[in-house]
Amino acid sequence: MPRKKRNAGEVNAGSMADIAFLLLIFFLVTTTIASDKGLAIQLPPKPDPNDPPPEVKFNERNLFKVLVNSQDRMLVEGEPMDDASQLREMVQTFVNNNGRDPQSSDNPQDAVVSFKTDRGTSYNRYIEVLDELQGAYYDLYAQRLGLTVKQIREINDQEPSVQDRYDELKKEIPMNISIAEPSKVGGGN
């Protein structure tokens, strides 16, 4: 007896598309996308190329210079320095001088800390030095307010009177850290 050929069953393509779509949505919802983290630094506005650069007048004694070359060696106020942790105290002394030492700033409002690196400077050294420079200011704020540095960094969670005192203190001692564009001298890209 001859066998009857059976037709193979058809697969419903609409259902397959629905399942694929649901799987796609499932993976989109459950997958975490790594976000880049960076430094929260406010950049100056882009200058108009038609305008001449502004002339900045300042007293040389109000400028504290920190240079880092492509071998991660520091030059602070013209002197070589290996240990970045010494920067914190030096910056505090410079900013808090109030004109006493003729080699340091006239007052905290005029004090500017200039930080310049080379394109070959390592990221770790850059962050280490920048942390020390900013840490010097946070230490000054903490001392003046009678708080810890951790409390200063979380000041938004404090009561409004502390926030007001902190805002006034930042006007008295502004965090004037000038980060210069890296030079291309030392072999970096």
C-alpha positions, 0 to 999 in steps of 0.5 A, spaced: 500 500 500 502 506 498 504 511 503 501 518 503 506 523 503 504 528 509 506 535 508 510 538 513 507 543 518 508 550 517 511 554 522 507 561 524 512 566 522 508 571 526 509 568 533 517 567 531 517 575 530 513 576 537 518 571 541 524 575 538 521 582 539 520 580 547 527 577 547 530 583 545 526 587 549 528 583 555 535 583 554 535 591 553 531 592 560 536 587 564 543 589 561 546 594 564 550 599 560 557 602 562 557 609 563 563 613 562 565 617 569 570 623 569 572 629 572 566 634 574 570 640 572 567 646 569 570 648 562 570 656 560 566 658 554 569 657 547 572 664 545 570 667 539 575 666 534 574 674 532 575 677 539 582 678 541 584 674 547 583 678 554 589 681 557 589 678 564 593 682 569 595 679 575 601 680 580 606 674 579 606 673 587 599 671 586 601 665 582 603 658 585 605 654 579 605 646 579 608 643 572 608 635 571 612 633 565 611 626 561 616 622 566 611 624 571 616 629 575 613 635 578 616 642 578 613 646 584 614 653 584 621 652 580 623 646 585 623 639 583 618 635 588 617 627 588 611 627 593 605 630 591 602 629 598 606 635 600 602 640 595 596 640 600 600 644 605 604 648 600 597 650 597 594 652 604 600 656 606 600 660 599 593 661 599 592 663 607 598 668 606 594 674 606 600 678 604 605 676 610 610 672 606 612 676 600 613 670 596 606 668 597 599 671 595 596 677 597 590 674 599 586 668 598 581 671 593 587 673 588 591 666 589 591 662 583 594 655 583 596 654 576 597 646 574 600 644 567 602 638 565 605 634 559 601 630 554 605 624 556 603 625 563 600 619 566 592 619 568 594 617 575 599 622 576 594 627 573 589 625 578 593 625 584 596 632 583 589 635 582 586 631 588 592 634 592 590 641 589 583 641 590 584 637 597 588 643 600 582 648 599 577 643 602 581 642 608 581 650 608 574 650 608 573 644 613 578 648 618 574 654 617 567 651 618 569 646 624 567 640 619 570 634 616 572 634 609 567 628 608 562 633 611 564 639 606 564 634 600 557 632 602 555 639 604 548 639 600 545 634 605 547 639 611 542 644 614 541 651 610 545 655 615 551 650 614 550 651 606 550 659 607 556 659 611 560 654 606 557 659 600 560 665 603 567 661 605 567 659 597 567 667 596 572 668 601 577 663 599 575 661 591 578 655 589 582 658 583 585 652 580 587 654 573 588 647 569 593 649 563 592 646 556 597 640 556 604 641 552 606 637 547 614 637 549 615 630 552 613 625 547 606 624 549 601 623 543 
